[in-house]
Each structure stands twice: as C-alpha cells, then as structure tokens.
Amino acid sequence: EVIHIRSTGEIQKILKACQIVKETLDMIQGLIVPGITPLELDTEAEKFIRSKGAEPGFKGLYGYPATLCISVDDEVVQGIPNDRRLQDGEIVSIDVGSLIDGYYGDHAKTFSVGKIDSKKKMLIAVTQDCLMTAIDQAIPGNRIGDISHAVQKKAESNGYGVVTELVGHGIGTKLHEDPQIPNFGKPGTGPKIEAGMCFAIEPMINMGTPGVYTKKDGWTVCTKDGMPSAHFEHTITITEDGAKILTI
C-alpha cells in the first residue's frame, strides 16, 4: 500500500474540497421534507457545488451517473437519485464528493424525513457515534485496525450489523486511495497511522443483520433483511495531536 503523507499545502486543498461538501449537505438538509424527490436534491447539489468553482466528485467516476448517492431506509449506500418522492418516517443517507484544484472531499450523513420512530433515531445516533469513536482512534502510532475495531465494537454492542463489503479509504488526488479502512477488525493490526495522512472514515451500520446485496442497477447496496441502514462519513487529516475533521 502506498499511503500518502500530504503536505500542509495539499491538506489545505483537501480542506477546501471538504468545506464545499460540508456546505452542500448543510444546504440539502434544509430541503429534505416529505414529497421532495432524490432527483430534485441531486440537481440542487450539483448547482451548489459548481457555484463554488468545484466539480461533483462522484459524477462520471467509475461511470456513476449523479452528483449525490441517496439511499433510503433499507438502501445502505450508492442509491442513484430517482423521482420517487420521499415519505414521512423514512431515513435517507446522502453521500457527496467534490473535486477542486485537483483534490477531493468526501462527506456523508443520514437524515430523517419528517418524523421518524425511536428505533431509527437510535440507529442514526449510534452510527454517528461509531464515526466519532473511530476518529478518536485516528492518532499517530495507532493502526488502521484500531479505527476499524472502534466502529465494530460500538455498533455490535448496540445489537447492530456492520457492513463488511464496503470500506472507508484514503483520500487526496483520487477519491479512493490506500489504505482501505474497514468498519470491523482487530486492534493493533494494519498499517501504522502517521501525521499527514488523510482518510475518509465511513461506518455503514444496519439495524438488523450485516448482510447486503446490490440491486440490478449495479450500484444501490441494500440490506438483505430489508431493515434500515445508516451511513456517516467525515474526511479527516492526522496531526501530531490526533485527527482533525475537515468536513466540519
């Protein structure tokens, strides 16, 4: 694995891309109401990202057709925006990337549509907690397995399933760089974490079992048991003092 150590200048460029995706999701949050369609959200996001002088980081990458990945309820990730109206009580995970000055930012959150039940609220809260607990482990001298284990322990102690087929990743001049950062693993294993590394950490947590399948569209990943899933992602950089979140 070639894990890049980024210069201060490079990290500033990644930060710039990250601020754009943070602002994009802040803007999108205000639009998420029952009755809006994922396609409408996608259109607004693309306009917003381009208005900042950036390009959508996902659109066209590996052939992906849209700016956002919008995954509803039992869809885990990579949901292609469509014209089906969002319903009260659903949860929707939105993942967005931007590319500016040759560097990427990557960010995801799970939102509620109208009023959601307590089980879905808990799933969202724990998934977010998984992410923050993992980021706490992203310090110089620790290993990637320490990040992975933190997610797994937090999720499984709450009775949730951890998606194993999909991973977090390094980020920089490519959206997906080494190392891969699974959401499960053993502490003290994997590559050593050093200052200057940049990661996108992204727990994908299922209310039920860990199993997933991909829809016929070749993109949308869903839970096998049909239960809801949540997804949160921050891009971070490692400093001598620990992780600094760039998408905040």
N, C-alpha and C positions, 0 to 999 in steps of 0.2 A: 504494500500500500504506500502510495505517495501522499502524505498528509502535509498540506501546505502550511508553512508558517508565514502569516501575512504581515506586511509592513504596516506602520501607522497610517501611511497614505492609502494603502489598499483597504484597510479596515474603515477608513473614513468613507470610501466609495461604497463599501458594503452597507455601512450605516445609512448612507443617502438612499440607497435602494430599499432598505428596511423601513425607513421613515415613510416612504411612499406607500408600502403595503400596509403599514400600521394605519395611516390616514385613510387608505381605501376601505379597510374593514370598519373603521370608525364611521365613515360615511354610509357604508352599506347597512350597518346596524340600524340606522335611522329609517331605512326603507323596508325593513323586514316586518311586514304585517300580513295577517291573513288576506289572501286574494292576490298578492303580488306573485309574479312568475319568476323562476330562476333566470330565464332569458332576459327579463327586464333588469334584474340585478346585474347580470353579466354585461349588458350594454352600458349601464351607468359606470361600472367598474372600469371598463376599457376606456371610456371617455375620460374618466378621472385620471387614470394612470398616464394616458397620453398628454393630458393637460399639464402634467408635471415634467414633461420632456423625457419620459421613460417609455419603455415598451412593455406590454404584458409579458411576463416571464414564461408563462405556460403556453401561450397561443402559438401553435405550429411546432412546439417542441415535441419530438417523437411522434408528430402527427396529431397532437391534441388540438381539438377544434375551437376551444374557447379561452377566455381570459380567466375565469374562475372555475374551480371544481366545487360543485354544490351538491352535497349529499344529504338526503332527507331520511330521518328515522333509521330504518334498517340498512340504509346505504352507509358504508364506512367512510370511503374516500373516492375521489375521482369521478363523482357524478357529473355527467355532461348536462349543462343548463338546458332546460326544455320549457315548454309553455304550459305545464301543469301548475295550477295555482296552489300556493302553499296554504295549508289548512291550520286553523286554530288547534293548538295542542301538539303540533309536530315540533321536532328539533331539526335544525339544519346546520351542518358543518360546512364552512366555507374556507377554502384554501386559495391563496393568491400569491403570485410571484411578480416581481418587477425586475427589469434589466435597464441599467443606466450607466453610462461611462464604462461599459464592459463588465460590470459586476452585478450580481443577483442579490435580491432579498426575498425571503420566503416566510409566510406567516399564515396561521390558521386558527379559527375559533369556532366553537359551537354555540349557536344562538337559539333562543326559544321563539316560536311563532305564536303570538298571543299568550294565552295562559297554558302552562304545561303542568303535568301532575308531579307529585313529590318524588316519584321514582326517577323521572327524567331529570329533575332538578339535582338530585343526588348524583346521578351519573355524570352530569356536566361538572359539578363541583369536584368530584373525585378525580376526573380526568384532568382538570386544570391543576389540581393538587399534585397529580402524578408528574406533570410537566415541571412544576416549580421545585418539587423534591428532587427530580432528576438534575435540574440546573444547579442545585446546591452541590451536587457531586462533581460538577464540571470544573475541577480545580487542578492546577499544575501538580503533577506527581500521582494523581489518581489515574485510573484506566477507564477505557470505554465501558467495560463490563460494570463498573460502579454506577454509571449513568443508567445502563440497561436494567440492572438489578433494582435500583430505586423505583423505577416505574413498575416493574413486575410486582414487587413487594406491596406497594401501595394499592395497586389495582386488585390483586388477588386477596389481600386482607379484607377488602370490601366485598368480596364474592363475585368480582367481575372477571371477564375473559380478556386476555391480552392478545391482540392480533400479532401473529408471529411472521406472517408472509411479507409484511411491509415494514420499512425501517426509516429512521432518521438518517442524516447524512452530513458530510462536509459540504461547504458552500463557498463560492467565490466567483471565479470567471466562468464556471459551469454551475448550473443549478444543483446537480448531484455530483459530488466529489467524494473521495475517500476521506474519512472512514465511513463505513456503514455503521449506524447506531441503532441496534435492535432495541425493542422495548421489553426484552427479557434477557437474562443472562446471569453469570456468576460474578460477584465482586472480585476485583483483583486480576481480571483477565482482559485480554485485548490490548490494543495499542495504548501507549502512555500519553497522557494529556499534557500539552505544553502551551505556554503563553504564546499568543499569536495565531492559534488555531481558531477556525470559525466553523460552527456547527449549526445545523437545523435539527432541533430535537422535537419529536412529534409523536407523543403517545396516541394510539388509536385503541380505544377501550370499549368492549362490548358489555352490555348489561347482562347478557347470558353467556353462552359458551364462546370459546375463541374462534371457532370455525368460520371461514368466509368462502365465498365463491365470486367469480366475475361474471357479470351479465353478458348477454350476446353482443352488446356494443363494443366489447373488448376493453372497456375502461372501468365501468362502475363496479366497485367491490362492495358486496353486501354480506350481512351476517347470515350464516346457514340456518340459524333457528328463527330468523325473522324478527329478532328483538333489536331495540335501538342500539346505536353506537355513537360515541362522541370522539372528537378529534381536536386537539390543541397543539399549536406549534409556535415556537419562538426561534429566531435566529440569534445566536449568541457569539461573542468572542471571548477567548480565555485571556485574562490578565494575570499578573503575578498575584493579585489579591483574590482571584476567583473569576466567576463568569460575569460578563456584562451583557445584559439583554439589549439587543439592537432594535428590536421590534416593539418598543415600549415608549 
